[in-house]
Amino acid sequence: MKKKLAFLAIAACAAGACSVAPAEAPPASSATPPQAGPETGERPLFQASDLGLLESDDRDRWQHVDDILDNLKVSDGSVVADIAAGGGWFSDRLARRVGPSGLVYAEEIQPTMIQAMTRRFQVENLTNIRTVLGTPTDPRLPPGAIDAVFIVNSFHDIEQPVPLLGNLRASLSRRGLIGIVDFTPGGGGPGPDAPERVAPETIIAAGIAANLHLIAQYAVPPYEFLLVFGR
């Protein structure tokens, strides 16, 4: 998940889970500078060594995960995906909702994040999660297989949202949904500064350009909104 440096001190977003071995990569280090390149995009990437900034003690209270999952009809046995899953916080919650008969794809574009998720979910003994090393425009999900896709508090870091959303559309099952959760414009609470936030209208326009249609729009008080798209 790509994060601007100004976001590091105030971010409270992203999450995930996994149970398979990650792609090999050198371990993250606090001394490692932000990385950017053609495979990961041009912006500096959020480092795995800073994942603690994304998991505040009160996140469960303000994120309202159960409400978000209810709105996308996630239940026992669902197949879901967490895009830009970071350290696995949200994927963890998805895995517990879908249960052992369901499946979570926890996608990231950095091998160090995949490693961090793998360690986390081995410790938590979550076996219904698969990590996926994607690219900035291709999450590499199986076509026609996903009941619900989530992009949580990271849309503002996506440089090319239309091709990414197009590939996510191809991954949806017949009644599959895409849920995009982000911070309300104007600042306040956790999350990026006001200039870094993305208006719902901007996300809706990208969805339409990717041949998705908006099904519903919800406020997730006190800090967020949820957009639900379908094929």
C-alpha positions as CSV (number, residue, x, y, z in Angstrom):
1,M,0.0,0.0,0.0
2,K,1.5,3.3,-1.0
3,K,1.5,6.0,1.7
4,K,2.8,9.5,1.5
5,L,5.2,10.4,4.3
6,A,2.9,13.1,5.6
7,F,0.4,10.4,6.3
8,L,2.7,8.3,8.6
9,A,2.1,10.2,11.8
10,I,-1.7,10.4,11.6
11,A,-2.8,7.4,9.6
12,A,-5.2,5.0,11.2
13,C,-6.2,2.7,8.4
14,A,-5.4,-0.5,6.5
15,A,-5.5,-4.1,7.7
16,G,-5.3,-7.8,6.7
17,A,-4.6,-11.5,7.3
18,C,-2.8,-14.5,5.6
19,S,-1.6,-18.0,6.1
20,V,0.7,-18.8,3.2
21,A,4.4,-18.1,2.8
22,P,5.1,-14.7,1.3
23,A,7.3,-13.9,-1.7
24,E,10.9,-13.7,-0.7
25,A,12.2,-10.2,0.0
26,P,14.7,-8.6,2.4
27,P,13.1,-7.9,5.8
28,A,11.9,-4.4,6.5
29,S,14.1,-2.0,8.4
30,S,13.4,1.2,10.1
31,A,16.4,2.7,8.3
32,T,15.0,1.7,4.9
33,P,14.1,4.8,2.8
34,P,10.7,5.0,1.0
35,Q,10.7,3.0,-2.2
36,A,9.2,3.8,-5.6
37,G,9.6,2.3,-9.0
38,P,7.8,1.1,-12.1
39,E,6.5,-2.0,-10.4
40,T,5.1,-0.2,-7.4
41,G,4.3,3.3,-8.7
42,E,6.0,6.6,-8.5
43,R,5.0,7.7,-5.0
44,P,7.0,6.7,-1.9
45,L,5.6,3.5,-0.4
46,F,4.5,3.1,3.2
47,Q,7.0,0.9,5.0
48,A,6.3,-2.3,6.9
49,S,8.3,-1.0,9.8
50,D,5.6,1.8,10.3
51,L,2.6,-0.5,10.4
52,G,1.9,0.3,14.0
53,L,0.8,3.7,13.0
54,L,-2.2,2.2,11.2
55,E,-3.6,0.2,14.1
56,S,-4.6,2.6,16.9
57,D,-6.2,1.2,20.0
58,D,-9.5,2.7,19.2
59,R,-9.7,1.7,15.5
60,D,-12.3,-1.1,16.2
61,R,-14.5,1.6,17.7
62,W,-14.5,4.1,14.8
63,Q,-14.0,1.8,11.8
64,H,-17.4,0.0,12.3
65,V,-16.2,-3.1,10.5
66,D,-19.4,-5.1,11.1
67,D,-21.6,-2.4,9.6
68,I,-19.3,-2.2,6.5
69,L,-19.3,-6.0,6.1
70,D,-23.1,-6.2,6.5
71,N,-23.6,-3.6,3.7
72,L,-21.6,-5.8,1.3
73,K,-23.4,-8.9,2.4
74,V,-20.3,-10.7,3.7
75,S,-21.2,-13.8,5.6
76,D,-20.0,-17.3,6.5
77,G,-18.5,-18.9,3.4
78,S,-18.0,-15.7,1.4
79,V,-14.9,-15.2,-0.8
80,V,-13.6,-11.7,-0.3
81,A,-10.5,-9.6,-1.1
82,D,-8.7,-6.9,0.8
83,I,-6.8,-4.6,-1.6
84,A,-3.8,-2.7,-0.3
85,A,-4.1,-4.8,2.9
86,G,-1.1,-3.3,4.6
87,G,-0.3,-5.3,7.8
88,G,-3.5,-7.3,7.7
89,W,-5.8,-5.5,10.2
90,F,-8.9,-5.5,8.0
91,S,-8.2,-8.9,6.5
92,D,-8.1,-10.3,10.0
93,R,-11.6,-9.1,10.6
94,L,-12.7,-10.4,7.2
95,A,-11.3,-13.8,7.9
96,R,-13.2,-14.1,11.2
97,R,-16.5,-13.1,9.4
98,V,-16.2,-15.5,6.5
99,G,-15.2,-18.4,8.8
100,P,-13.3,-21.6,7.9
101,S,-15.5,-22.3,4.9
102,G,-14.8,-18.8,3.4
103,L,-11.6,-17.3,1.9
104,V,-9.8,-14.0,2.1
105,Y,-7.4,-12.7,-0.5
106,A,-5.1,-10.2,1.2
107,E,-3.4,-8.2,-1.6
108,E,-0.4,-5.9,-1.5
109,I,2.2,-4.7,-3.9
110,Q,5.2,-4.9,-1.6
111,P,6.8,-8.2,-0.6
112,T,7.7,-6.8,2.8
113,M,4.0,-6.2,3.5
114,I,3.3,-9.8,2.4
115,Q,5.9,-11.0,4.9
116,A,4.4,-8.9,7.7
117,M,0.9,-10.3,7.1
118,T,2.2,-13.8,6.9
119,R,3.9,-13.5,10.3
120,R,0.9,-11.9,11.8
121,F,-1.6,-14.6,10.7
122,Q,0.6,-17.5,11.4
123,V,0.7,-16.2,15.0
124,E,-3.1,-15.8,15.0
125,N,-3.6,-19.2,13.3
126,L,-5.8,-17.9,10.6
127,T,-5.7,-20.4,7.8
128,N,-8.5,-19.1,5.5
129,I,-6.4,-16.3,4.0
130,R,-4.2,-16.2,0.9
131,T,-1.7,-13.4,0.3
132,V,-1.4,-12.0,-3.2
133,L,1.5,-9.9,-4.5
134,G,-0.2,-7.6,-7.0
135,T,0.8,-4.6,-9.1
136,P,-0.5,-1.0,-8.9
137,T,-3.1,-1.8,-11.6
138,D,-3.5,-5.6,-11.4
139,P,-4.4,-7.2,-8.0
140,R,-4.0,-10.7,-9.6
141,L,-7.3,-12.1,-8.3
142,P,-9.0,-15.1,-9.9
143,P,-11.6,-14.0,-12.4
144,G,-15.3,-14.3,-11.5
145,A,-14.6,-15.6,-8.1
146,I,-14.9,-12.8,-5.5
147,D,-18.1,-12.0,-3.7
148,A,-16.9,-8.7,-2.1
149,V,-13.8,-6.6,-2.7
150,F,-12.6,-3.9,-0.2
151,I,-10.4,-0.9,-0.6
152,V,-10.2,0.6,2.9
153,N,-8.7,4.0,3.6
154,S,-6.2,3.7,0.7
155,F,-7.9,5.0,-2.4
156,H,-6.0,8.3,-2.2
157,D,-2.8,6.4,-2.8
158,I,-3.9,4.7,-6.0
159,E,-2.3,6.4,-8.9
160,Q,-4.2,4.7,-11.7
161,P,-7.6,3.8,-10.2
162,V,-9.5,3.1,-13.4
163,P,-7.4,0.1,-14.6
164,L,-7.3,-1.2,-11.1
165,L,-11.0,-1.0,-10.7
166,G,-11.4,-2.6,-14.1
167,N,-9.4,-5.6,-13.0
168,L,-11.3,-5.8,-9.8
169,R,-14.6,-5.8,-11.8
170,A,-13.3,-8.8,-13.7
171,S,-12.7,-10.6,-10.4
172,L,-16.3,-10.3,-9.2
173,S,-18.7,-13.1,-9.1
174,R,-22.1,-12.6,-10.7
175,R,-23.5,-10.7,-7.8
176,G,-20.1,-9.5,-6.4
177,L,-19.7,-6.0,-4.9
178,I,-16.8,-3.6,-4.4
179,G,-16.8,-1.5,-1.3
180,I,-14.5,1.5,-1.0
181,V,-14.1,3.0,2.5
182,D,-12.3,6.3,2.9
183,F,-12.1,9.3,5.1
184,T,-14.7,12.1,4.8
185,P,-13.3,15.2,3.0
186,G,-12.5,18.2,5.2
187,G,-10.1,16.6,7.7
188,G,-10.8,15.7,11.3
189,G,-10.2,12.5,13.2
190,P,-7.6,9.9,12.0
191,G,-6.4,9.7,8.5
192,P,-4.6,12.0,6.1
193,D,-4.7,15.8,6.1
194,A,-7.6,17.4,4.2
195,P,-5.7,18.0,1.0
196,E,-4.8,14.3,0.8
197,R,-8.4,13.1,1.0
198,V,-10.5,12.0,-1.9
199,A,-14.0,13.2,-2.5
200,P,-16.7,10.5,-3.0
201,E,-17.5,12.1,-6.4
202,T,-13.9,11.5,-7.6
203,I,-14.2,7.8,-6.6
204,I,-17.6,7.5,-8.2
205,A,-16.2,9.0,-11.5
206,A,-13.4,6.4,-11.5
207,G,-15.9,3.6,-10.9
208,I,-18.1,4.7,-13.8
209,A,-15.0,4.9,-16.1
210,A,-14.2,1.3,-15.1
211,N,-17.7,0.2,-16.1
212,L,-19.0,-0.2,-12.6
213,H,-22.2,1.3,-11.3
214,L,-22.8,2.8,-7.9
215,I,-25.3,0.8,-5.9
216,A,-25.2,2.6,-2.5
217,Q,-23.5,5.3,-0.6
218,Y,-23.3,5.3,3.2
219,A,-22.0,7.6,5.9
220,V,-19.8,5.7,8.4
221,P,-19.6,8.2,11.2
222,P,-17.7,9.8,12.7
223,Y,-14.9,9.8,10.2
224,E,-15.7,7.8,7.0
225,F,-17.9,7.0,4.1
226,L,-18.6,3.8,2.1
227,L,-19.3,3.5,-1.6
228,V,-20.7,0.2,-2.9
229,F,-20.3,-0.7,-6.6
230,G,-21.5,-3.6,-8.7
231,R,-20.9,-4.8,-12.2
